[in-house]
Amino acid sequence: MKEELICRLALTMIPELGPVKARLLIEQFGDAAAVFSAKKKELSCLEGIGELCAKRLKEWDNFREAEEEIVFAEKHQLQILFITDKDYPQRLLHCYDPPTVLFYRGNAPLNHNRIISIIGTRNHTDYGRQVTEQLITALASQNILVVSGLAFGIDAIAHKASLQHQIPTIGVLAHGMDTLYPSQHKSLAKEMLQQGGLLTEFRKSTKPDKHNFPKRNRIVAGMADATIVVETAVKGGSMITAELAYNYNRDLFAVPGKITDSKSCGCLKLIRQNKATLLTDAEQLIETMGWEEKKKIIKKQKELFIELSVDERIIFNLLNETEATPVDVLYVKSGLSSSTVAAVILSLELQNVICSLPGKMYRLL
Protein backbone atom coordinates (compact mmCIF):
# COMPACT_ATOMS: atom_id res chain seq x y z
CA MET A 1 0.00 0.00 0.00
CA LYS A 2 2.88 2.36 0.75
CA GLU A 3 4.26 1.82 -2.74
CA GLU A 4 0.89 2.80 -4.20
CA LEU A 5 0.75 5.90 -1.99
CA ILE A 6 4.23 6.92 -3.14
CA CYS A 7 3.13 6.51 -6.76
CA ARG A 8 -0.03 8.53 -6.09
CA LEU A 9 1.99 11.46 -4.78
CA ALA A 10 4.54 11.10 -7.57
CA LEU A 11 1.76 11.60 -10.13
CA THR A 12 1.24 15.13 -8.77
CA MET A 13 4.93 15.97 -9.17
CA ILE A 14 5.45 15.19 -12.85
CA PRO A 15 5.69 18.21 -15.16
CA GLU A 16 3.22 18.31 -18.07
CA LEU A 17 0.79 16.01 -16.27
CA GLY A 18 -1.76 17.98 -14.22
CA PRO A 19 -5.06 16.81 -12.66
CA VAL A 20 -7.00 16.29 -15.90
CA LYS A 21 -4.40 13.97 -17.45
CA ALA A 22 -3.81 12.23 -14.12
CA ARG A 23 -7.50 11.42 -13.93
CA LEU A 24 -7.45 9.97 -17.45
CA LEU A 25 -4.53 7.74 -16.53
CA ILE A 26 -6.17 6.49 -13.32
CA GLU A 27 -9.41 5.74 -15.14
CA GLN A 28 -7.45 3.78 -17.76
CA PHE A 29 -5.04 1.82 -15.56
CA GLY A 30 -6.90 1.62 -12.24
CA ASP A 31 -4.23 2.82 -9.83
CA ALA A 32 -1.08 4.94 -9.73
CA ALA A 33 1.38 2.05 -9.52
CA ALA A 34 -0.09 0.60 -12.73
CA VAL A 35 0.39 3.94 -14.45
CA PHE A 36 4.11 3.92 -13.69
CA SER A 37 4.35 0.26 -14.73
CA ALA A 38 2.69 0.86 -18.11
CA LYS A 39 4.78 0.88 -21.25
CA LYS A 40 5.54 4.17 -22.96
CA LYS A 41 3.57 3.14 -26.03
CA GLU A 42 0.50 2.35 -23.90
CA LEU A 43 0.73 5.78 -22.30
CA SER A 44 1.37 7.83 -25.43
CA CYS A 45 -1.48 6.17 -27.33
CA LEU A 46 -4.05 7.44 -24.84
CA GLU A 47 -6.05 10.40 -26.12
CA GLY A 48 -5.04 13.51 -24.17
CA ILE A 49 -1.70 12.11 -22.94
CA GLY A 50 0.73 12.15 -25.86
CA GLU A 51 4.44 11.52 -26.32
CA LEU A 52 5.77 14.27 -24.04
CA CYS A 53 3.68 13.28 -21.02
CA ALA A 54 4.47 9.59 -21.56
CA LYS A 55 8.18 10.43 -21.74
CA ARG A 56 8.00 12.43 -18.48
CA LEU A 57 6.29 9.51 -16.74
CA LYS A 58 8.80 6.90 -17.83
CA GLU A 59 11.76 9.10 -16.96
CA TRP A 60 10.48 10.02 -13.52
CA ASP A 61 12.65 8.65 -10.72
CA ASN A 62 12.35 11.18 -7.87
CA PHE A 63 10.19 9.01 -5.63
CA ARG A 64 12.15 10.11 -2.59
CA GLU A 65 10.30 13.43 -2.60
CA ALA A 66 7.01 11.53 -2.37
CA GLU A 67 8.34 9.50 0.55
CA GLU A 68 9.29 12.71 2.35
CA GLU A 69 5.77 14.01 1.82
CA ILE A 70 4.37 10.88 3.49
CA VAL A 71 6.68 11.34 6.49
CA PHE A 72 5.53 14.96 6.80
CA ALA A 73 1.87 13.94 6.60
CA GLU A 74 2.28 11.30 9.30
CA LYS A 75 4.12 13.73 11.57
CA HIS A 76 1.43 16.40 11.25
CA GLN A 77 -1.57 14.03 11.27
CA LEU A 78 -2.62 14.80 7.70
CA GLN A 79 -4.91 12.58 5.66
CA ILE A 80 -3.67 12.02 2.12
CA LEU A 81 -6.79 11.62 0.00
CA PHE A 82 -6.43 10.19 -3.50
CA ILE A 83 -9.03 10.74 -6.17
CA THR A 84 -10.29 7.15 -5.82
CA ASP A 85 -10.60 7.19 -2.00
CA LYS A 86 -14.10 7.11 -0.49
CA ASP A 87 -13.27 9.99 1.86
CA TYR A 88 -12.14 12.19 -1.03
CA PRO A 89 -14.75 14.96 -1.62
CA GLN A 90 -17.04 13.13 -4.03
CA ARG A 91 -18.62 16.32 -5.39
CA LEU A 92 -15.26 17.22 -6.92
CA LEU A 93 -15.45 14.13 -9.11
CA HIS A 94 -18.21 15.83 -11.08
CA CYS A 95 -15.77 18.59 -12.04
CA TYR A 96 -13.55 18.12 -15.09
CA ASP A 97 -10.34 19.00 -13.22
CA PRO A 98 -10.48 17.54 -9.67
CA PRO A 99 -7.21 17.52 -7.71
CA THR A 100 -5.43 14.18 -7.93
CA VAL A 101 -4.44 14.30 -4.26
CA LEU A 102 -5.69 16.35 -1.32
CA PHE A 103 -4.12 16.87 2.09
CA TYR A 104 -6.61 17.24 4.94
CA ARG A 105 -6.40 17.87 8.64
CA GLY A 106 -9.59 18.13 10.65
CA ASN A 107 -12.66 16.29 11.88
CA ALA A 108 -15.46 17.43 9.56
CA PRO A 109 -16.62 14.98 6.86
CA LEU A 110 -15.71 16.24 3.39
CA ASN A 111 -18.83 14.49 2.03
CA HIS A 112 -21.26 16.20 4.38
CA ASN A 113 -24.89 16.07 3.21
CA ARG A 114 -25.11 19.87 2.87
CA ILE A 115 -22.12 22.00 1.94
CA ILE A 116 -22.14 25.69 1.09
CA SER A 117 -19.26 27.98 0.14
CA ILE A 118 -19.41 31.58 1.32
CA ILE A 119 -17.00 33.96 -0.40
CA GLY A 120 -16.40 37.66 -0.90
CA THR A 121 -14.01 40.56 -0.95
CA ARG A 122 -11.16 41.04 1.49
CA ASN A 123 -12.15 44.71 1.86
CA HIS A 124 -15.70 44.15 3.03
CA THR A 125 -18.19 46.75 4.20
CA ASP A 126 -20.25 46.69 7.41
CA TYR A 127 -23.14 45.59 5.20
CA GLY A 128 -21.14 42.59 3.98
CA ARG A 129 -20.26 41.59 7.54
CA GLN A 130 -23.85 41.95 8.69
CA VAL A 131 -25.26 39.90 5.81
CA THR A 132 -22.69 37.11 6.30
CA GLU A 133 -23.27 36.86 10.05
CA GLN A 134 -27.06 36.98 9.73
CA LEU A 135 -27.04 34.34 7.01
CA ILE A 136 -24.94 31.91 9.02
CA THR A 137 -26.95 32.54 12.18
CA ALA A 138 -30.15 31.66 10.33
CA LEU A 139 -28.55 28.51 8.86
CA ALA A 140 -27.27 27.22 12.19
CA SER A 141 -30.12 24.70 12.50
CA GLN A 142 -29.73 23.35 8.96
CA ASN A 143 -26.90 20.84 9.59
CA ILE A 144 -24.56 22.41 7.04
CA LEU A 145 -20.83 22.57 6.44
CA VAL A 146 -19.38 25.97 5.51
CA VAL A 147 -16.39 26.19 3.15
CA SER A 148 -14.30 29.26 2.36
CA GLY A 149 -10.73 30.29 1.62
CA LEU A 150 -9.51 31.51 5.04
CA ALA A 151 -8.71 34.92 3.50
CA PHE A 152 -9.23 38.32 5.08
CA GLY A 153 -12.70 39.80 4.83
CA ILE A 154 -15.83 37.78 4.06
CA ASP A 155 -13.98 34.45 4.19
CA ALA A 156 -12.78 35.00 7.76
CA ILE A 157 -16.17 36.37 8.84
CA ALA A 158 -17.87 33.24 7.50
CA HIS A 159 -15.42 30.95 9.31
CA LYS A 160 -15.70 32.85 12.61
CA ALA A 161 -19.50 33.04 12.50
CA SER A 162 -19.66 29.31 11.78
CA LEU A 163 -17.48 28.52 14.78
CA GLN A 164 -19.61 30.78 16.96
CA HIS A 165 -22.72 28.80 16.02
CA GLN A 166 -21.06 25.35 16.23
CA ILE A 167 -21.21 24.90 12.45
CA PRO A 168 -18.28 22.88 11.05
CA THR A 169 -16.18 24.96 8.68
CA ILE A 170 -13.31 24.13 6.34
CA GLY A 171 -10.65 26.48 5.03
CA VAL A 172 -9.19 25.64 1.62
CA LEU A 173 -5.57 26.76 1.35
CA ALA A 174 -3.48 27.98 -1.58
CA HIS A 175 -0.23 26.59 -0.14
CA GLY A 176 1.27 23.64 1.70
CA MET A 177 0.34 22.63 5.24
CA ASP A 178 3.71 23.70 6.63
CA THR A 179 2.71 27.36 6.54
CA LEU A 180 -0.39 29.50 6.89
CA TYR A 181 -1.49 32.49 4.86
CA PRO A 182 -2.42 34.98 6.07
CA SER A 183 -0.36 34.40 9.21
CA GLN A 184 -2.79 36.55 11.21
CA HIS A 185 -5.30 33.69 10.96
CA LYS A 186 -3.22 31.12 12.83
CA SER A 187 -5.46 31.19 15.92
CA LEU A 188 -8.57 31.01 13.71
CA ALA A 189 -7.12 28.04 11.82
CA LYS A 190 -6.26 26.29 15.09
CA GLU A 191 -9.85 26.66 16.26
CA MET A 192 -11.15 25.39 12.92
CA LEU A 193 -9.14 22.18 13.34
CA GLN A 194 -11.34 21.40 16.35
CA GLN A 195 -14.59 22.17 14.50
CA GLY A 196 -13.94 21.63 10.81
CA GLY A 197 -10.54 21.50 9.18
CA LEU A 198 -7.98 22.70 6.65
CA LEU A 199 -7.71 21.32 3.12
CA THR A 200 -5.18 21.79 0.32
CA GLU A 201 -3.93 20.10 -2.84
CA PHE A 202 -0.46 21.63 -2.43
CA ARG A 203 2.52 19.76 -1.03
CA LYS A 204 4.67 21.02 1.82
CA SER A 205 6.99 23.94 1.03
CA THR A 206 4.52 25.29 -1.54
CA LYS A 207 4.25 29.04 -1.02
CA PRO A 208 1.01 31.06 -1.40
CA ASP A 209 1.99 32.29 -4.85
CA LYS A 210 -0.52 34.22 -6.92
CA HIS A 211 -1.14 31.44 -9.45
CA ASN A 212 -2.14 29.01 -6.68
CA PHE A 213 -5.26 30.91 -5.67
CA PRO A 214 -7.40 30.13 -8.77
CA LYS A 215 -6.52 26.45 -8.21
CA ARG A 216 -7.64 26.81 -4.58
CA ASN A 217 -10.84 28.53 -5.73
CA ARG A 218 -11.93 25.61 -7.90
CA ILE A 219 -11.97 23.40 -4.79
CA VAL A 220 -14.03 25.97 -2.88
CA ALA A 221 -16.53 26.02 -5.75
CA GLY A 222 -16.46 22.33 -6.65
CA MET A 223 -16.90 20.70 -3.24
CA ALA A 224 -20.04 22.68 -2.34
CA ASP A 225 -23.67 22.27 -3.34
CA ALA A 226 -24.04 26.05 -3.51
CA THR A 227 -21.73 29.05 -3.56
CA ILE A 228 -22.83 32.36 -2.03
CA VAL A 229 -21.08 35.57 -3.09
CA VAL A 230 -21.65 38.25 -0.46
CA GLU A 231 -19.59 41.16 -1.77
CA THR A 232 -17.12 41.47 -4.65
CA ALA A 233 -15.85 43.87 -7.26
CA VAL A 234 -16.19 42.93 -10.93
CA LYS A 235 -12.69 41.43 -10.87
CA GLY A 236 -10.93 39.31 -8.28
CA GLY A 237 -10.79 35.91 -6.66
CA SER A 238 -14.46 35.82 -5.69
CA MET A 239 -15.53 36.32 -9.29
CA ILE A 240 -13.18 33.54 -10.39
CA THR A 241 -14.75 31.22 -7.79
CA ALA A 242 -18.25 32.26 -8.87
CA GLU A 243 -17.50 31.56 -12.53
CA LEU A 244 -16.08 28.16 -11.59
CA ALA A 245 -19.20 27.30 -9.57
CA TYR A 246 -21.37 28.34 -12.51
CA ASN A 247 -19.32 26.24 -14.96
CA TYR A 248 -19.48 23.27 -12.58
CA ASN A 249 -23.29 23.55 -12.64
CA ARG A 250 -23.42 24.35 -8.95
CA ASP A 251 -26.11 26.58 -7.49
CA LEU A 252 -24.77 30.12 -7.37
CA PHE A 253 -26.23 32.92 -5.26
CA ALA A 254 -25.24 36.59 -5.01
CA VAL A 255 -26.25 39.15 -2.41
CA PRO A 256 -27.48 42.40 -3.99
CA GLY A 257 -26.14 45.80 -2.97
CA LYS A 258 -26.17 49.44 -4.03
CA ILE A 259 -25.44 50.03 -7.72
CA THR A 260 -23.04 52.78 -6.64
CA ASP A 261 -21.05 50.48 -4.35
CA SER A 262 -17.97 49.04 -6.08
CA LYS A 263 -17.94 46.11 -3.67
CA SER A 264 -21.38 45.02 -4.88
CA CYS A 265 -20.71 45.48 -8.59
CA GLY A 266 -19.53 41.88 -9.04
CA CYS A 267 -22.64 40.48 -7.37
CA LEU A 268 -24.91 42.67 -9.46
CA LYS A 269 -23.10 41.59 -12.63
CA LEU A 270 -23.59 37.90 -11.80
CA ILE A 271 -27.29 38.53 -11.17
CA ARG A 272 -27.67 40.60 -14.34
CA GLN A 273 -26.03 37.85 -16.43
CA ASN A 274 -28.43 35.27 -14.93
CA LYS A 275 -25.48 33.31 -13.59
CA ALA A 276 -26.41 33.84 -9.95
CA THR A 277 -29.74 33.89 -8.13
CA LEU A 278 -30.39 37.06 -6.16
CA LEU A 279 -30.24 36.06 -2.49
CA THR A 280 -32.02 38.02 0.22
CA ASP A 281 -32.14 35.67 3.21
CA ALA A 282 -31.50 32.17 4.53
CA GLU A 283 -35.13 31.13 4.11
CA GLN A 284 -34.83 31.68 0.36
CA LEU A 285 -31.67 29.56 0.25
CA ILE A 286 -33.30 26.76 2.26
CA GLU A 287 -36.33 26.75 -0.04
CA THR A 288 -34.28 26.85 -3.25
CA MET A 289 -32.03 24.02 -2.10
CA GLY A 290 -35.00 21.94 -0.95
CA TRP A 291 -33.87 21.81 2.66
CA GLU A 292 -37.28 22.42 4.24
CA GLU A 293 -38.30 19.99 6.96
CA LYS A 294 -40.65 17.28 5.72
CA LYS A 295 -43.43 15.62 7.67
CA LYS A 296 -42.55 12.11 8.77
CA ILE A 297 -46.00 10.77 7.85
CA ILE A 298 -45.31 11.29 4.15
CA LYS A 299 -42.27 9.03 4.28
CA LYS A 300 -44.22 6.35 6.19
CA GLN A 301 -47.02 6.35 3.65
CA LYS A 302 -44.55 5.86 0.79
CA GLU A 303 -42.85 3.05 2.62
CA LEU A 304 -46.14 1.26 3.29
CA PHE A 305 -47.81 1.38 -0.11
CA ILE A 306 -45.09 1.24 -2.80
CA GLU A 307 -43.40 -2.00 -3.82
CA LEU A 308 -39.72 -1.45 -4.62
CA SER A 309 -36.96 -3.57 -6.08
CA VAL A 310 -33.88 -4.40 -4.02
CA ASP A 311 -31.84 -1.56 -5.55
CA GLU A 312 -34.75 0.87 -5.27
CA ARG A 313 -35.16 -0.06 -1.62
CA ILE A 314 -31.47 0.75 -0.97
CA ILE A 315 -31.81 4.25 -2.43
CA PHE A 316 -35.21 4.75 -0.75
CA ASN A 317 -33.76 3.89 2.67
CA LEU A 318 -30.83 6.28 2.19
CA LEU A 319 -33.19 9.12 1.26
CA ASN A 320 -35.46 8.20 4.15
CA GLU A 321 -32.63 8.97 6.59
CA THR A 322 -32.17 12.60 5.53
CA GLU A 323 -34.22 15.48 4.15
CA ALA A 324 -32.20 15.72 0.93
CA THR A 325 -29.15 13.86 -0.34
CA PRO A 326 -26.60 14.69 -3.09
CA VAL A 327 -26.30 12.10 -5.84
CA ASP A 328 -22.57 11.81 -4.99
CA VAL A 329 -23.48 10.59 -1.50
CA LEU A 330 -25.94 8.07 -2.95
CA TYR A 331 -23.14 6.64 -5.11
CA VAL A 332 -20.85 6.23 -2.12
CA LYS A 333 -23.31 4.97 0.51
CA SER A 334 -25.35 2.65 -1.71
CA GLY A 335 -22.39 0.67 -3.03
CA LEU A 336 -24.15 0.52 -6.39
CA SER A 337 -22.58 1.48 -9.70
CA SER A 338 -23.22 4.99 -11.02
CA SER A 339 -25.28 3.63 -13.91
CA THR A 340 -27.44 1.58 -11.53
CA VAL A 341 -28.02 4.58 -9.25
CA ALA A 342 -28.98 6.71 -12.27
CA ALA A 343 -31.47 4.05 -13.43
CA VAL A 344 -32.95 3.68 -9.94
CA ILE A 345 -33.33 7.44 -9.53
CA LEU A 346 -35.16 7.68 -12.84
CA SER A 347 -37.46 4.80 -11.88
CA LEU A 348 -38.28 6.32 -8.49
CA GLU A 349 -38.97 9.69 -10.09
CA LEU A 350 -41.37 8.08 -12.57
CA GLN A 351 -43.15 6.39 -9.65
CA ASN A 352 -43.44 9.77 -7.90
CA VAL A 353 -41.45 8.45 -4.94
CA ILE A 354 -38.65 11.03 -5.13
CA CYS A 355 -38.02 14.41 -6.71
CA SER A 356 -34.87 16.19 -7.90
CA LEU A 357 -33.62 19.41 -6.33
CA PRO A 358 -31.05 22.02 -7.36
CA GLY A 359 -27.46 20.95 -6.94
CA LYS A 360 -28.12 17.33 -8.00
CA MET A 361 -29.92 16.62 -4.73
CA TYR A 362 -32.81 14.20 -4.24
CA ARG A 363 -35.47 13.74 -1.58
CA LEU A 364 -38.60 11.72 -0.94
CA LEU A 365 -41.92 13.25 -1.96
ABEGO torsion letter per residue (X at the ends): XAAAAAAAAAAAABBGBEAAAAAAAAAAAGBAAAAAABBAAAAAABBGAEAAAAAAAAABABAAAAAAAAAAAAAAGBBBBBAABAABBAAAAABABBBABBBBBEABBAABABBBBBBEBABBBAAAAAAAAAAAAAAAAAGBBBBBAGBBEAAAAAAAAAAAAGBBBBBBBABBAABBOBAAAAAAAAAAAABEEBBBABBBGBBBBAAAAAAAAAAAAAABABBBBABBBABEAAAAAAAAAAAAGBBBBBBBBBAABAAAAAAAAAAAAGABBBBABAAAAAAAAGABBBBAAAAAAAAAABBBBAAAAAAAAAAAABABBBAAAAAAAAGBBAAAAAAAAAAAAAAGABBBBBGGBBBBX
